[in-house]
Amino acid sequence: MIFLRLCPVLSRLRVGPGAVLSAWLLLVLLLMAVPAMARADDRVPSDCRAGAALADITFTVEVEDREEGGEATSPYIALADAKQSLARLRDGDDVVLPCRSIIVVADYPLKSEFEFALAADRPEGFTRAGIASMIVALYQRIYAEEEETSTTPVVPMEKRQGLINRNRTNGKYGIWGHDLDDLALVRISPERRGVVVYVHLEIDS
């Protein structure tokens, strides 16, 4: 519509062909930018506390029945079964991400990046234990959906030969290399993109 309305206007202007061409190019660029601007507004703002600094989130889990000389704590949150990790997590009630919502970017061990929206467990933001338990639940859901949507079955551990890594499956997430039992959450790194906060996960195996 804008293009059609401007046609007669530009044709009546006493300007050279170079100027007309420049005007058309500018109009085309503006029209191309509109969809991108709309897509940027699709995300719900994370609504973080004003002036809050976003720092990496790590974990300190007390080790039970450790061997003599062994480490007293662990930085890992087991993704297959996190009950013990969360029960022994230090400073679990601390608000570590003062935002109402975030987008989690999960990519390992998946075929590409996938994004998931999460809402905070408290009005003031995400607690350390809260966000950890959400990531655990998210990965358990990813693995369950992969099995439901894949036509390639997971080879049982006792039937694997050579490397005992999990075979690649062709489900929704294209999981490869590792069973859920292999994985642990180590670090969460938040990143602001406009009004939305994305978090990237460091998953160890």
N, C-alpha and C positions, 0 to 999 in steps of 0.2 A: 504493500500500500504506500509506504513512504517513497519507494522507487517511482511509482506511477505518478504521485503528486508532484515530485520534483522534476519530472521530465519536461513539462511545459515551462516551468520556472527557469530552468537552466537554458532552455532553447531561446528564451527572450533576452537573456543576459548578453550584453555586448562584450564578450570576452573571447580570447583566442582559443583555438582548439586544445592547446596545451593545458590551459587553466580548466577547461571543461573536463578533460581527461583526468586531471588531478582530483577534481571534485567527485567524479564517479568512483575513482579508486578509494577515496576517503569514505564514501558512502558504503561501498562494499565491505571495507574493513570494519566499519561500525556495525553493520548488519551481522557480520561473522562473530563479533564479540558478544552480541546479545545472548546467544545460547550458552556460551561459557559463563557469563555473569549469572545466568539463571541457575546453572548447575552448581555454582559456588554457594548459592543461597539455599540449596536443597537441604543441607545438613542443619540439624538443630544445634544452636549455639551451646557450647559446653558450660556456660554460666559459671566460670571460675571466680573465686573470691578476688575482688579488686586488688591489684598490685601483688598478687601471690606469685612467688617464684616456683617454677616447676622443676623438681630435681628427680634424678633416678631413684627408683625404689628398690631396695635390696632386702634380704631376709637373713635373720639369725635364728637358727633352730637349735635348741639344746639337744645334745646327743645322749640317749639313754644307753646304759650298759656298754659304754665305750671301753675299748681295750686300753691296757696300761700304756701311757704315752700317747694315746690317740687324741684327736682334736675334741674339744669340749662342745664345739658348736659346728653346725653345717649351714651353708648358704642355700641349700636346696629345698624346694617344695615339690614333693613327688606328685606327678599329675595323675597317675592311675588310682592312687588311694592316699589322700592327703590328711586323713584324720590325725595321725600321729604328728605329722609336720605342723599342722595348724594348732594342735593342742600344746606343743612345746615352742611355739613361735614367740619370740620376745617382741614387746611393744606392738602387739597385734591390734590394740585399740587406738593407736595413734592415727590421726588423719594425715595421710601422706600425699593425697592428691585432692586439693580443695576445689573440686569441680562437681557439678551436678550430673554430668554425663560425659562419656568419652567414646572414641572409636578405637577399638582394638584391631591392630594389624597382625594377623597370624600368617606365617609363611613357612614354618618348619615343623615337621618334614612334609610339606605339602607341595603340590605342583606349581603353585603361584601364590600371590598374596590374596588374602581374603579379609574383609572388614566386617566387624561386628559392633553394634552399639550396646553399651552398658550404662546402666543408671547407678548412681552412688548408693551405698548401703546406709548412709546417714545424710541428714539435710545439709550438713557442713562439708560433705565430700566423701571420698573413699578412704576407708581405714586400711591399714596394711593387711590385716587378716581378711577383710571384706573383699578387697580386689584380688588377693591370692585365691580365695575360694571361688570367685567368679571365673578366673582363668582356668582353674582346675575343672570346673563344671563345663566351661566352654570346650576344652580339649576332649573331655569325655563325650560331649555331644558330637564333636567333629568326627571322632573315631566311630561312634555308633552310626552316624549318617553315612559315613564312608562304606561301612559293611552293608548297610541297607541299599545303597545305590550302585554298588560295584557288581559287575558280572564276573570278576576275577576273584576267586576265594583266597583268603589268607592261608598260606601254607603253615600247618601246625609246626611248632618248634621241633618236635621229635622227628619230623620228616624233612627238615631242612638239611641240605648238604653243603659242605664247604663253609662259606660265611653263613652265619646263622641270622643275618639281618632279615627283617621282614621284607617280603616281596612287594613290588609295586602293584597297587590295585588301581582300577580305572573308575572309581566312584566319583562322587561330587568333588572331592578335594585331592584326589590323586596322591594318596599317602604312599610314601616310599621309605625304605631303609630301617624304620624303627617301630616296634610295638609301643603302645602307650606306657607299658611298664618300664621302658627304657628312659623315659623323658622326665625332666625336672625343670621347674621354673627357677631361674637364677636372678633375673633383673628385669625391671620394667622401666622403659625410657619414654617419658612424655615429650611431645613436640606440638607446639602451637602452629596451626595453619589457619590464619585469620581468626575467626571466632570459635573454631573447633579445635579440640585437643585430641591428637592421635597418640596412641601408645604403641611402642614396638617392644617385642618380647625377646629376651635372651633365654633360649631353651637349650639345656644341656642334655647330652645323651651318653 
